[in-house]
């Protein structure tokens, strides 16, 4: 299984980088894992948000294969428990999906062009998180999902 996270923006905080690095190491036995960081488009005028999101969409879509299963993180997406998330990943694997791509948009969200490409829209919570925190939470939940799937200790 190949798992990619496409995220707009770079991590600046060392503690977040350290946390993500730790879970990336832990994921190695379960999946080929990669984070692709893209630069968000600078928005100088609030009226140009849609244009900026479309420019970001071009960057995002360049990293998505036709055969990839795409999960976007969106406010209106479906919330899953850790167990349900594990079931989702396990079902995709059993269905022959070889690559799952998670997309975390910029602070302005995602272009409808990316949202439309999504095979599944997911929300981490009703709460709002910094995008960098969302990335750490997502990586941890992916790791937790594989531990649940394998029946290994970690998940409680």
C-alpha positions as CSV (number, residue, x, y, z in Angstrom):
1,X,0.0,0.0,0.0
2,X,1.2,3.5,-0.9
3,X,-0.1,6.3,1.3
4,X,0.5,9.9,0.4
5,X,-0.5,13.1,2.1
6,X,-0.6,16.2,0.0
7,X,-0.5,19.3,2.2
8,X,-0.3,22.9,1.4
9,X,2.2,24.8,3.6
10,X,5.4,23.8,5.3
11,X,5.7,22.7,8.9
12,X,7.7,25.2,10.9
13,X,7.3,23.9,14.5
14,X,9.9,21.4,15.5
15,X,7.6,19.5,17.8
16,X,5.1,18.9,15.0
17,X,8.0,17.8,12.6
18,X,9.3,15.5,15.4
19,X,5.8,13.9,15.9
20,X,5.2,13.4,12.2
21,X,8.7,12.0,11.7
22,X,8.1,9.5,14.6
23,X,4.8,8.2,13.0
24,X,6.4,8.1,9.6
25,X,9.1,5.7,11.0
26,X,6.4,3.6,12.7
27,X,4.4,3.3,9.4
28,X,7.3,1.8,7.5
29,X,6.3,-1.8,8.2
30,X,2.8,-1.2,7.0
31,X,2.9,1.1,4.0
32,X,5.1,3.2,1.7
33,X,4.4,6.6,3.2
34,X,5.1,10.0,1.7
35,X,4.2,13.6,2.5
36,X,4.2,16.1,-0.3
37,X,4.4,19.7,0.8
38,X,3.2,22.3,-1.7
39,X,3.4,26.1,-1.3
40,X,0.0,27.7,-0.9
41,X,-0.8,30.6,-3.3
42,X,-0.5,33.9,-1.5
43,X,-3.8,35.7,-1.4
44,X,-3.4,39.5,-1.4
45,X,-7.1,40.2,-2.1
46,X,-10.0,38.4,-0.5
47,X,-11.9,38.6,-3.8
48,X,-9.2,36.3,-5.4
49,X,-9.6,33.3,-3.1
50,X,-11.4,31.2,-5.7
51,X,-8.6,31.9,-8.2
52,X,-5.9,31.0,-5.6
53,X,-7.7,27.8,-4.8
54,X,-7.8,26.9,-8.5
55,X,-4.1,27.6,-8.8
56,X,-3.5,25.3,-5.8
57,X,-5.7,22.7,-7.4
58,X,-3.4,22.5,-10.4
59,X,-0.4,21.8,-8.0
60,X,-2.4,19.2,-6.1
61,X,-3.8,17.4,-9.1
62,X,-0.3,17.1,-10.6
63,X,0.5,14.6,-7.7
64,X,-2.6,12.5,-8.1
65,X,-2.8,9.5,-10.4
66,X,-5.9,8.5,-12.2
67,X,-5.9,5.2,-10.2
68,X,-5.4,6.9,-6.8
69,X,-8.1,6.7,-4.2
70,X,-8.4,10.3,-3.0
71,X,-9.6,11.3,0.5
72,X,-9.9,15.0,1.1
73,X,-10.1,16.6,4.5
74,X,-13.0,18.9,4.5
75,X,-15.2,20.6,7.0
76,X,-18.3,19.0,5.6
77,X,-16.7,15.6,5.3
78,X,-17.8,12.4,7.1
79,X,-16.4,11.9,10.6
80,X,-15.2,8.4,11.4
81,X,-14.1,6.8,14.6
82,X,-10.6,5.3,14.6
83,X,-12.1,1.9,14.2
84,X,-14.2,3.0,11.2
85,X,-11.2,4.6,9.6
86,X,-9.3,1.4,10.0
87,X,-12.2,-0.5,8.4
88,X,-12.2,2.0,5.5
89,X,-8.5,1.5,4.9
90,X,-8.8,-2.3,5.2
91,X,-11.7,-2.4,2.7
92,X,-9.8,-0.2,0.2
93,X,-6.8,-2.6,0.5
94,X,-9.1,-5.7,-0.1
95,X,-10.7,-3.9,-3.0
96,X,-7.3,-3.7,-4.7
97,X,-6.6,0.0,-4.1
98,X,-2.8,0.3,-4.1
99,X,-2.5,4.1,-3.4
100,X,-4.5,6.3,-1.1
101,X,-3.9,10.0,-1.3
102,X,-5.1,12.3,1.5
103,X,-5.3,16.0,0.7
104,X,-5.1,18.8,3.2
105,X,-5.9,22.2,1.7
106,X,-4.7,25.6,2.6
107,X,-6.3,27.8,5.2
108,X,-8.9,28.9,2.6
109,X,-9.9,25.2,2.0
110,X,-9.9,23.3,-1.3
111,X,-10.9,24.2,-4.8
112,X,-14.1,22.5,-5.9
113,X,-11.9,20.9,-8.6
114,X,-10.1,18.9,-5.9
115,X,-13.2,18.3,-3.9
116,X,-14.9,16.9,-6.9
117,X,-12.0,14.5,-7.5
118,X,-12.3,13.1,-4.0
119,X,-13.5,9.5,-3.7
120,X,-14.2,10.2,0.0
121,X,-14.5,13.4,2.0
122,X,-13.5,13.2,5.6
123,X,-13.5,15.5,8.6
124,X,-11.3,15.0,11.5
125,X,-13.6,16.8,13.9
126,X,-16.2,19.5,14.3
127,X,-13.4,21.5,15.8
128,X,-11.1,23.6,13.7
129,X,-7.4,22.8,13.8
130,X,-4.3,24.5,12.5
131,X,-3.5,22.7,9.2
132,X,-0.2,21.6,10.7
133,X,-2.0,20.0,13.6
134,X,-4.4,18.3,11.3
135,X,-1.4,16.7,9.5
136,X,0.0,15.3,12.7
137,X,-3.4,14.0,13.8
138,X,-4.0,12.4,10.3
139,X,-0.6,10.6,10.4
140,X,-1.2,9.3,13.9
141,X,-4.6,8.0,12.8
142,X,-3.2,6.3,9.8
143,X,-0.7,4.6,12.0
144,X,-3.5,3.7,14.5
145,X,-5.6,2.3,11.7
146,X,-2.8,-0.1,10.6
147,X,-2.4,-1.3,14.2
148,X,-6.1,-1.9,14.5
149,X,-6.2,-3.8,11.1
150,X,-3.2,-6.0,12.2
151,X,-4.7,-6.6,15.7
152,X,-1.6,-5.2,17.3
153,X,-1.4,-3.4,20.6
154,X,-1.5,0.4,20.5
155,X,-5.1,1.2,20.1
156,X,-7.1,1.4,23.2
